[in-house]
Amino acid sequence: MRRWDWDVQDLRKALKEAYRIDKVGRRKYEVYTRHGAEKGKSRKLIVVDYPEEIFIITGAEGSD
């Protein structure tokens, strides 16, 4: 498993600036973000929203 180099502030910023959000289930969303604008990389996050918690699962990285 690869280490994730984001902290809470990076995560909040990415969620606010997401360029695409798809609802894929009752409580599950796929969030597509860009980071490192000079590199043009993107990251897909899977977000599961429960009433008491929010789980975030990192997805694939790549260039778009």
PDB file of N, CA, C and O in Angstrom:
ATOM      1  N   MET A   1       0.836  -1.171   0.000  1.00  0.00           N
ATOM      2  CA  MET A   1       0.000   0.000   0.000  1.00  0.00           C
ATOM      3  C   MET A   1       0.884   1.237   0.000  1.00  0.00           C
ATOM      4  O   MET A   1       1.856   1.320   0.751  1.00  0.00           O
ATOM      5  N   ARG A   2       0.545   2.176  -0.831  1.00  0.00           N
ATOM      6  CA  ARG A   2       1.347   3.379  -0.971  1.00  0.00           C
ATOM      7  C   ARG A   2       0.965   4.410   0.098  1.00  0.00           C
ATOM      8  O   ARG A   2      -0.203   4.523   0.468  1.00  0.00           O
ATOM      9  N   ARG A   3       1.958   5.160   0.591  1.00  0.00           N
ATOM     10  CA  ARG A   3       1.695   6.221   1.564  1.00  0.00           C
ATOM     11  C   ARG A   3       0.951   7.366   0.895  1.00  0.00           C
ATOM     12  O   ARG A   3       1.158   7.652  -0.284  1.00  0.00           O
ATOM     13  N   TRP A   4       0.094   8.009   1.654  1.00  0.00           N
ATOM     14  CA  TRP A   4      -0.681   9.124   1.146  1.00  0.00           C
ATOM     15  C   TRP A   4      -0.068  10.398   1.675  1.00  0.00           C
ATOM     16  O   TRP A   4       0.089  10.545   2.887  1.00  0.00           O
ATOM     17  N   ASP A   5       0.283  11.322   0.803  1.00  0.00           N
ATOM     18  CA  ASP A   5       1.040  12.501   1.200  1.00  0.00           C
ATOM     19  C   ASP A   5       0.169  13.728   1.469  1.00  0.00           C
ATOM     20  O   ASP A   5       0.679  14.848   1.428  1.00  0.00           O
ATOM     21  N   TRP A   6      -1.113  13.559   1.739  1.00  0.00           N
ATOM     22  CA  TRP A   6      -2.006  14.681   2.032  1.00  0.00           C
ATOM     23  C   TRP A   6      -2.314  14.732   3.517  1.00  0.00           C
ATOM     24  O   TRP A   6      -2.379  13.700   4.185  1.00  0.00           O
ATOM     25  N   ASP A   7      -2.507  15.959   4.036  1.00  0.00           N
ATOM     26  CA  ASP A   7      -2.993  16.111   5.396  1.00  0.00           C
ATOM     27  C   ASP A   7      -4.441  16.603   5.334  1.00  0.00           C
ATOM     28  O   ASP A   7      -5.015  16.675   4.247  1.00  0.00           O
ATOM     29  N   VAL A   8      -5.026  16.934   6.449  1.00  0.00           N
ATOM     30  CA  VAL A   8      -6.437  17.316   6.503  1.00  0.00           C
ATOM     31  C   VAL A   8      -6.703  18.576   5.680  1.00  0.00           C
ATOM     32  O   VAL A   8      -7.727  18.663   5.002  1.00  0.00           O
ATOM     33  N   GLN A   9      -5.797  19.548   5.733  1.00  0.00           N
ATOM     34  CA  GLN A   9      -5.990  20.782   4.969  1.00  0.00           C
ATOM     35  C   GLN A   9      -5.959  20.518   3.465  1.00  0.00           C
ATOM     36  O   GLN A   9      -6.760  21.088   2.724  1.00  0.00           O
ATOM     37  N   ASP A  10      -5.053  19.670   3.010  1.00  0.00           N
ATOM     38  CA  ASP A  10      -4.997  19.303   1.588  1.00  0.00           C
ATOM     39  C   ASP A  10      -6.282  18.607   1.156  1.00  0.00           C
ATOM     40  O   ASP A  10      -6.794  18.852   0.063  1.00  0.00           O
ATOM     41  N   LEU A  11      -6.794  17.745   2.012  1.00  0.00           N
ATOM     42  CA  LEU A  11      -8.020  17.016   1.701  1.00  0.00           C
ATOM     43  C   LEU A  11      -9.211  17.969   1.589  1.00  0.00           C
ATOM     44  O   LEU A  11     -10.006  17.861   0.656  1.00  0.00           O
ATOM     45  N   ARG A  12      -9.333  18.890   2.528  1.00  0.00           N
ATOM     46  CA  ARG A  12     -10.426  19.866   2.470  1.00  0.00           C
ATOM     47  C   ARG A  12     -10.356  20.704   1.207  1.00  0.00           C
ATOM     48  O   ARG A  12     -11.370  20.937   0.548  1.00  0.00           O
ATOM     49  N   LYS A  13      -9.168  21.149   0.877  1.00  0.00           N
ATOM     50  CA  LYS A  13      -8.992  21.967  -0.330  1.00  0.00           C
ATOM     51  C   LYS A  13      -9.361  21.156  -1.579  1.00  0.00           C
ATOM     52  O   LYS A  13     -10.030  21.670  -2.476  1.00  0.00           O
ATOM     53  N   ALA A  14      -8.936  19.920  -1.636  1.00  0.00           N
ATOM     54  CA  ALA A  14      -9.232  19.074  -2.797  1.00  0.00           C
ATOM     55  C   ALA A  14     -10.730  18.842  -2.949  1.00  0.00           C
ATOM     56  O   ALA A  14     -11.250  18.864  -4.064  1.00  0.00           O
ATOM     57  N   LEU A  15     -11.426  18.619  -1.838  1.00  0.00           N
ATOM     58  CA  LEU A  15     -12.866  18.396  -1.909  1.00  0.00           C
ATOM     59  C   LEU A  15     -13.610  19.656  -2.347  1.00  0.00           C
ATOM     60  O   LEU A  15     -14.598  19.573  -3.077  1.00  0.00           O
ATOM     61  N   LYS A  16     -13.140  20.813  -1.907  1.00  0.00           N
ATOM     62  CA  LYS A  16     -13.770  22.072  -2.307  1.00  0.00           C
ATOM     63  C   LYS A  16     -13.537  22.373  -3.780  1.00  0.00           C
ATOM     64  O   LYS A  16     -14.404  22.938  -4.446  1.00  0.00           O
ATOM     65  N   GLU A  17     -12.366  21.998  -4.289  1.00  0.00           N
ATOM     66  CA  GLU A  17     -11.978  22.334  -5.655  1.00  0.00           C
ATOM     67  C   GLU A  17     -12.134  21.159  -6.626  1.00  0.00           C
ATOM     68  O   GLU A  17     -11.565  21.178  -7.717  1.00  0.00           O
ATOM     69  N   ALA A  18     -12.892  20.153  -6.237  1.00  0.00           N
ATOM     70  CA  ALA A  18     -13.092  18.981  -7.097  1.00  0.00           C
ATOM     71  C   ALA A  18     -13.736  19.406  -8.413  1.00  0.00           C
ATOM     72  O   ALA A  18     -14.642  20.240  -8.429  1.00  0.00           O
ATOM     73  N   TYR A  19     -13.265  18.830  -9.508  1.00  0.00           N
ATOM     74  CA  TYR A  19     -13.818  19.191 -10.808  1.00  0.00           C
ATOM     75  C   TYR A  19     -14.943  18.254 -11.229  1.00  0.00           C
ATOM     76  O   TYR A  19     -15.636  18.520 -12.210  1.00  0.00           O
ATOM     77  N   ARG A  20     -15.127  17.164 -10.498  1.00  0.00           N
ATOM     78  CA  ARG A  20     -16.207  16.240 -10.839  1.00  0.00           C
ATOM     79  C   ARG A  20     -16.558  15.396  -9.628  1.00  0.00           C
ATOM     80  O   ARG A  20     -15.676  14.849  -8.966  1.00  0.00           O
ATOM     81  N   ILE A  21     -17.859  15.289  -9.337  1.00  0.00           N
ATOM     82  CA  ILE A  21     -18.342  14.457  -8.246  1.00  0.00           C
ATOM     83  C   ILE A  21     -19.480  13.601  -8.783  1.00  0.00           C
ATOM     84  O   ILE A  21     -20.471  14.129  -9.287  1.00  0.00           O
ATOM     85  N   ASP A  22     -19.344  12.282  -8.679  1.00  0.00           N
ATOM     86  CA  ASP A  22     -20.370  11.347  -9.149  1.00  0.00           C
ATOM     87  C   ASP A  22     -20.920  10.577  -7.956  1.00  0.00           C
ATOM     88  O   ASP A  22     -20.165  10.034  -7.149  1.00  0.00           O
ATOM     89  N   LYS A  23     -22.242  10.539  -7.856  1.00  0.00           N
ATOM     90  CA  LYS A  23     -22.871   9.715  -6.829  1.00  0.00           C
ATOM     91  C   LYS A  23     -23.007   8.307  -7.395  1.00  0.00           C
ATOM     92  O   LYS A  23     -23.644   8.113  -8.431  1.00  0.00           O
ATOM     93  N   VAL A  24     -22.413   7.322  -6.723  1.00  0.00           N
ATOM     94  CA  VAL A  24     -22.389   5.955  -7.248  1.00  0.00           C
ATOM     95  C   VAL A  24     -23.125   4.963  -6.347  1.00  0.00           C
ATOM     96  O   VAL A  24     -23.103   3.757  -6.595  1.00  0.00           O
ATOM     97  N   GLY A  25     -23.755   5.460  -5.334  1.00  0.00           N
ATOM     98  CA  GLY A  25     -24.516   4.607  -4.434  1.00  0.00           C
ATOM     99  C   GLY A  25     -25.353   5.472  -3.527  1.00  0.00           C
ATOM    100  O   GLY A  25     -25.425   6.689  -3.700  1.00  0.00           O
ATOM    101  N   ARG A  26     -25.985   4.840  -2.560  1.00  0.00           N
ATOM    102  CA  ARG A  26     -26.833   5.609  -1.654  1.00  0.00           C
ATOM    103  C   ARG A  26     -26.011   6.588  -0.823  1.00  0.00           C
ATOM    104  O   ARG A  26     -26.442   7.715  -0.580  1.00  0.00           O
ATOM    105  N   ARG A  27     -24.833   6.162  -0.392  1.00  0.00           N
ATOM    106  CA  ARG A  27     -23.973   7.000   0.446  1.00  0.00           C
ATOM    107  C   ARG A  27     -22.568   7.163  -0.116  1.00  0.00           C
ATOM    108  O   ARG A  27     -21.705   7.744   0.543  1.00  0.00           O
ATOM    109  N   LYS A  28     -22.327   6.663  -1.317  1.00  0.00           N
ATOM    110  CA  LYS A  28     -20.963   6.655  -1.857  1.00  0.00           C
ATOM    111  C   LYS A  28     -20.833   7.624  -3.022  1.00  0.00           C
ATOM    112  O   LYS A  28     -21.704   7.701  -3.888  1.00  0.00           O
ATOM    113  N   TYR A  29     -19.722   8.366  -3.027  1.00  0.00           N
ATOM    114  CA  TYR A  29     -19.428   9.345  -4.066  1.00  0.00           C
ATOM    115  C   TYR A  29     -18.013   9.115  -4.578  1.00  0.00           C
ATOM    116  O   TYR A  29     -17.130   8.707  -3.824  1.00  0.00           O
ATOM    117  N   GLU A  30     -17.803   9.377  -5.857  1.00  0.00           N
ATOM    118  CA  GLU A  30     -16.456   9.409  -6.428  1.00  0.00           C
ATOM    119  C   GLU A  30     -16.119  10.863  -6.702  1.00  0.00           C
ATOM    120  O   GLU A  30     -16.852  11.558  -7.406  1.00  0.00           O
ATOM    121  N   VAL A  31     -15.017  11.315  -6.147  1.00  0.00           N
ATOM    122  CA  VAL A  31     -14.599  12.710  -6.260  1.00  0.00           C
ATOM    123  C   VAL A  31     -13.294  12.744  -7.039  1.00  0.00           C
ATOM    124  O   VAL A  31     -12.323  12.083  -6.671  1.00  0.00           O
ATOM    125  N   TYR A  32     -13.276  13.518  -8.118  1.00  0.00           N
ATOM    126  CA  TYR A  32     -12.088  13.641  -8.953  1.00  0.00           C
ATOM    127  C   TYR A  32     -11.445  14.992  -8.695  1.00  0.00           C
ATOM    128  O   TYR A  32     -12.089  16.029  -8.849  1.00  0.00           O
ATOM    129  N   THR A  33     -10.187  14.984  -8.306  1.00  0.00           N
ATOM    130  CA  THR A  33      -9.479  16.223  -7.971  1.00  0.00           C
ATOM    131  C   THR A  33      -8.198  16.322  -8.792  1.00  0.00           C
ATOM    132  O   THR A  33      -7.701  15.333  -9.331  1.00  0.00           O
ATOM    133  N   ARG A  34      -7.698  17.506  -8.865  1.00  0.00           N
ATOM    134  CA  ARG A  34      -6.389  17.747  -9.476  1.00  0.00           C
ATOM    135  C   ARG A  34      -5.459  18.228  -8.383  1.00  0.00           C
ATOM    136  O   ARG A  34      -5.851  19.027  -7.533  1.00  0.00           O
ATOM    137  N   HIS A  35      -4.245  17.751  -8.403  1.00  0.00           N
ATOM    138  CA  HIS A  35      -3.229  18.236  -7.483  1.00  0.00           C
ATOM    139  C   HIS A  35      -1.939  18.389  -8.259  1.00  0.00           C
ATOM    140  O   HIS A  35      -1.723  17.725  -9.273  1.00  0.00           O
ATOM    141  N   GLY A  36      -1.102  19.252  -7.781  1.00  0.00           N
ATOM    142  CA  GLY A  36       0.131  19.512  -8.511  1.00  0.00           C
ATOM    143  C   GLY A  36      -0.180  20.019  -9.905  1.00  0.00           C
ATOM    144  O   GLY A  36       0.164  19.376 -10.897  1.00  0.00           O
ATOM    145  N   ALA A  37      -0.832  21.176  -9.986  1.00  0.00           N
ATOM    146  CA  ALA A  37      -1.309  21.710 -11.268  1.00  0.00           C
ATOM    147  C   ALA A  37      -0.197  21.765 -12.316  1.00  0.00           C
ATOM    148  O   ALA A  37      -0.462  21.618 -13.509  1.00  0.00           O
ATOM    149  N   GLU A  38       1.029  21.973 -11.880  1.00  0.00           N
ATOM    150  CA  GLU A  38       2.129  22.018 -12.836  1.00  0.00           C
ATOM    151  C   GLU A  38       2.398  20.639 -13.445  1.00  0.00           C
ATOM    152  O   GLU A  38       2.948  20.535 -14.542  1.00  0.00           O
ATOM    153  N   LYS A  39       2.008  19.590 -12.729  1.00  0.00           N
ATOM    154  CA  LYS A  39       2.213  18.227 -13.215  1.00  0.00           C
ATOM    155  C   LYS A  39       1.001  17.704 -13.971  1.00  0.00           C
ATOM    156  O   LYS A  39       1.112  16.756 -14.749  1.00  0.00           O
ATOM    157  N   GLY A  40      -0.160  18.322 -13.744  1.00  0.00           N
ATOM    158  CA  GLY A  40      -1.365  17.890 -14.423  1.00  0.00           C
ATOM    159  C   GLY A  40      -1.891  16.549 -13.955  1.00  0.00           C
ATOM    160  O   GLY A  40      -2.560  15.855 -14.721  1.00  0.00           O
ATOM    161  N   LYS A  41      -1.607  16.162 -12.711  1.00  0.00           N
ATOM    162  CA  LYS A  41      -2.053  14.874 -12.196  1.00  0.00           C
ATOM    163  C   LYS A  41      -3.445  14.994 -11.595  1.00  0.00           C
ATOM    164  O   LYS A  41      -3.862  16.069 -11.163  1.00  0.00           O
ATOM    165  N   SER A  42      -4.141  13.894 -11.577  1.00  0.00           N
ATOM    166  CA  SER A  42      -5.464  13.856 -10.958  1.00  0.00           C
ATOM    167  C   SER A  42      -5.505  12.688  -9.980  1.00  0.00           C
ATOM    168  O   SER A  42      -4.690  11.768 -10.041  1.00  0.00           O
ATOM    169  N   ARG A  43      -6.479  12.753  -9.078  1.00  0.00           N
ATOM    170  CA  ARG A  43      -6.647  11.686  -8.098  1.00  0.00           C
ATOM    171  C   ARG A  43      -8.134  11.452  -7.902  1.00  0.00           C
ATOM    172  O   ARG A  43      -8.915  12.401  -7.826  1.00  0.00           O
ATOM    173  N   LYS A  44      -8.520  10.204  -7.822  1.00  0.00           N
ATOM    174  CA  LYS A  44      -9.915   9.860  -7.555  1.00  0.00           C
ATOM    175  C   LYS A  44     -10.025   9.421  -6.104  1.00  0.00           C
ATOM    176  O   LYS A  44      -9.281   8.556  -5.642  1.00  0.00           O
ATOM    177  N   LEU A  45     -10.969  10.034  -5.393  1.00  0.00           N
ATOM    178  CA  LEU A  45     -11.250   9.671  -4.018  1.00  0.00           C
ATOM    179  C   LEU A  45     -12.629   9.048  -3.961  1.00  0.00           C
ATOM    180  O   LEU A  45     -13.541   9.487  -4.661  1.00  0.00           O
ATOM    181  N   ILE A  46     -12.785   8.048  -3.148  1.00  0.00           N
ATOM    182  CA  ILE A  46     -14.095   7.467  -2.900  1.00  0.00           C
ATOM    183  C   ILE A  46     -14.495   7.899  -1.499  1.00  0.00           C
ATOM    184  O   ILE A  46     -13.784   7.640  -0.528  1.00  0.00           O
ATOM    185  N   VAL A  47     -15.641   8.560  -1.407  1.00  0.00           N
ATOM    186  CA  VAL A  47     -16.118   9.107  -0.146  1.00  0.00           C
ATOM    187  C   VAL A  47     -17.407   8.393   0.233  1.00  0.00           C
ATOM    188  O   VAL A  47     -18.347   8.323  -0.559  1.00  0.00           O
ATOM    189  N   VAL A  48     -17.442   7.866   1.447  1.00  0.00           N
ATOM    190  CA  VAL A  48     -18.641   7.211   1.963  1.00  0.00           C
ATOM    191  C   VAL A  48     -19.143   8.050   3.128  1.00  0.00           C
ATOM    192  O   VAL A  48     -18.420   8.271   4.099  1.00  0.00           O
ATOM    193  N   ASP A  49     -20.381   8.515   3.028  1.00  0.00           N
ATOM    194  CA  ASP A  49     -20.954   9.441   3.997  1.00  0.00           C
ATOM    195  C   ASP A  49     -21.931   8.720   4.915  1.00  0.00           C
ATOM    196  O   ASP A  49     -23.028   8.346   4.499  1.00  0.00           O
ATOM    197  N   TYR A  50     -21.527   8.530   6.160  1.00  0.00           N
ATOM    198  CA  TYR A  50     -22.397   7.982   7.184  1.00  0.00           C
ATOM    199  C   TYR A  50     -22.800   9.124   8.111  1.00  0.00           C
ATOM    200  O   TYR A  50     -22.085  10.123   8.183  1.00  0.00           O
ATOM    201  N   PRO A  51     -23.916   9.010   8.821  1.00  0.00           N
ATOM    202  CA  PRO A  51     -24.366  10.114   9.664  1.00  0.00           C
ATOM    203  C   PRO A  51     -23.327  10.582  10.690  1.00  0.00           C
ATOM    204  O   PRO A  51     -23.227  11.777  10.966  1.00  0.00           O
ATOM    205  N   GLU A  52     -22.571   9.666  11.243  1.00  0.00           N
ATOM    206  CA  GLU A  52     -21.613  10.054  12.285  1.00  0.00           C
ATOM    207  C   GLU A  52     -20.178  10.195  11.787  1.00  0.00           C
ATOM    208  O   GLU A  52     -19.346  10.771  12.488  1.00  0.00           O
ATOM    209  N   GLU A  53     -19.866   9.689  10.605  1.00  0.00           N
ATOM    210  CA  GLU A  53     -18.496   9.742  10.086  1.00  0.00           C
ATOM    211  C   GLU A  53     -18.495   9.815   8.566  1.00  0.00           C
ATOM    212  O   GLU A  53     -19.478   9.487   7.902  1.00  0.00           O
ATOM    213  N   ILE A  54     -17.354  10.258   8.039  1.00  0.00           N
ATOM    214  CA  ILE A  54     -17.120  10.247   6.596  1.00  0.00           C
ATOM    215  C   ILE A  54     -15.842   9.458   6.357  1.00  0.00           C
ATOM    216  O   ILE A  54     -14.799   9.779   6.926  1.00  0.00           O
ATOM    217  N   PHE A  55     -15.914   8.433   5.525  1.00  0.00           N
ATOM    218  CA  PHE A  55     -14.751   7.627   5.187  1.00  0.00           C
ATOM    219  C   PHE A  55     -14.263   8.045   3.809  1.00  0.00           C
ATOM    220  O   PHE A  55     -15.056   8.220   2.884  1.00  0.00           O
ATOM    221  N   ILE A  56     -12.949   8.204   3.682  1.00  0.00           N
ATOM    222  CA  ILE A  56     -12.359   8.571   2.396  1.00  0.00           C
ATOM    223  C   ILE A  56     -11.347   7.513   2.025  1.00  0.00           C
ATOM    224  O   ILE A  56     -10.445   7.190   2.798  1.00  0.00           O
ATOM    225  N   ILE A  57     -11.512   6.977   0.825  1.00  0.00           N
ATOM    226  CA  ILE A  57     -10.636   5.932   0.325  1.00  0.00           C
ATOM    227  C   ILE A  57      -9.948   6.485  -0.915  1.00  0.00           C
ATOM    228  O   ILE A  57     -10.612   6.978  -1.827  1.00  0.00           O
ATOM    229  N   THR A  58      -8.642   6.408  -0.951  1.00  0.00           N
ATOM    230  CA  THR A  58      -7.940   6.928  -2.109  1.00  0.00           C
ATOM    231  C   THR A  58      -8.096   5.962  -3.272  1.00  0.00           C
ATOM    232  O   THR A  58      -8.188   4.748  -3.090  1.00  0.00           O
ATOM    233  N   GLY A  59      -8.124   6.520  -4.447  1.00  0.00           N
ATOM    234  CA  GLY A  59      -8.252   5.706  -5.646  1.00  0.00           C
ATOM    235  C   GLY A  59      -6.994   5.808  -6.475  1.00  0.00           C
ATOM    236  O   GLY A  59      -5.905   6.046  -5.952  1.00  0.00           O
ATOM    237  N   ALA A  60      -7.152   5.629  -7.759  1.00  0.00           N
ATOM    238  CA  ALA A  60      -6.024   5.615  -8.666  1.00  0.00           C
ATOM    239  C   ALA A  60      -5.499   7.014  -8.925  1.00  0.00           C
ATOM    240  O   ALA A  60      -6.262   7.981  -8.909  1.00  0.00           O
ATOM    241  N   GLU A  61      -4.215   7.124  -9.161  1.00  0.00           N
ATOM    242  CA  GLU A  61      -3.596   8.373  -9.586  1.00  0.00           C
ATOM    243  C   GLU A  61      -3.255   8.245 -11.052  1.00  0.00           C
ATOM    244  O   GLU A  61      -3.024   7.147 -11.560  1.00  0.00           O
ATOM    245  N   GLY A  62      -3.225   9.360 -11.715  1.00  0.00           N
ATOM    246  CA  GLY A  62      -2.879   9.320 -13.123  1.00  0.00           C
ATOM    247  C   GLY A  62      -2.803  10.709 -13.700  1.00  0.00           C
ATOM    248  O   GLY A  62      -2.953  11.694 -12.978  1.00  0.00           O
ATOM    249  N   SER A  63      -2.573  10.799 -14.979  1.00  0.00           N
ATOM    250  CA  SER A  63      -2.579  12.102 -15.635  1.00  0.00           C
ATOM    251  C   SER A  63      -3.776  12.148 -16.551  1.00  0.00           C
ATOM    252  O   SER A  63      -4.136  11.149 -17.172  1.00  0.00           O
ATOM    253  N   ASP A  64      -4.390  13.309 -16.634  1.00  0.00           N
ATOM    254  CA  ASP A  64      -5.601  13.490 -17.419  1.00  0.00           C
ATOM    255  C   ASP A  64      -5.349  14.414 -18.591  1.00  0.00           C
ATOM    256  O   ASP A  64      -6.263  14.685 -19.370  1.00  0.00           O
TER     257      ASP A  64
END
